[in-house]
Amino acid sequence: MATETEAESVAAETPLLAPHQIIVRPLVTEKGVHRSNRYNAYAFEVNTQATKSDVRKAIEHLFNVKVVKVHVQNRRGKPRRSRFHLGRTKDWKKAIVTLDPEHRIEFF
């Protein structure tokens, strides 16, 4: 009786996402524009279930560019209050994608 390896069990748990489901939206901020001009790195909000390799494949497919490296951050939601009800915004995932020097993404 063969035992299932850890990688196979993780792969079975994560659903297959299409590229347009992985990338939620680009994060166009002052810091992000500076990062894109200086380091050719772009920030995106991504699906919380997406991995680094999923993000790499999605960016390469959607924008036809060559990705050099991907950094991922899990961001905690902010506390919010409406009158007497205390709550939080949802947690989200941020990906900073560095492209090959000869490739660029134009958002505007």
N, C-alpha and C positions, 0 to 999 in steps of 0.2 A: 504494500500500500504506500504510494508516494505521498509525501507531505507537500503542501503548497508553500512555496517560498514567500518571503515577505514582499518582494517586489510584485509578484503575481497577485497577491491579495490586495495590495494598494491599487494596482492597475484595474482590478475588478471593481473596486469601490468608486473610482473616479469616473464620472460619465464622459462620454466623448462629446466635445463641444465644437461647433463650427467656428471658423475664424471671426465671423461677425458677432458671435455670442461671447467670445473671449474678451475682445476689446470693447469696453463699455463706452468710454469717451476719452478724447485727448485732454490733458490738463494743460491749458494755455495760461500760464501765469508769468509774472515778471521774472521770477527766478528761472522758470522753465525756458523762456525765450533766451535768456542769457546763456543757459546751459546748452541750448540747441545751437546758438551762434558760436560759442567758444569750443565746446567739446563734441558737437554733433550727437547729443544725447536728448531724447524726447521722453516725456512722462505721459503715462496713460493710466486711467482707472481701468482695472481688469476684473474679470469674474473672480470671486473668492476661491473657487475650486480649481482655477487654472494654475498650472505649474510653469516654471521658467521655460521649459522646452515648448509648452503650448503657446506661450506668449511669443517666443521666437518664431515659430511656424506661422502664427497668425499675422504678425507684422510683415514678415517676408511675403506672405501670400497677398495681403490686402494692399500693401504699398509698393510691391516689387522692388525691394531693397535688400541689401545684405546686412544682417545683424551681427555685430562683433560680440557684444555681451549684454546680459540682462540682469538687472538688480531688482529684487522684489521686496516690498515692505508691506506688512500687515498693519493697517491703521485702525486704531480704536475709535469708535464713535464718540461724539462730543455729548456731554450732558446738556439737556434742554429742559425748559420748564414752561408750562402753560398753566397759569393761575396756580392751583394747588397740586397739579399732577406733575410729578418728576418723571422724566424719561431720558432716553438716549437716542441719538441718531444711529443708523446701522454701521457696523464695522465694514471696512472696505479694504481692498488691496490695490496698491500702487506699484506700477512697474516702470523703471527707468531703463530705456533701451538705447544702447550706444550703437551707432551705425558705422559702416565702413566709410572712410574719408571721401570716397568718390560718390557716395549716395546721400541724398537729402530728402526730407519730407516737407512739403509746402502746405501749411494749414490755411493760408490766406490766399 
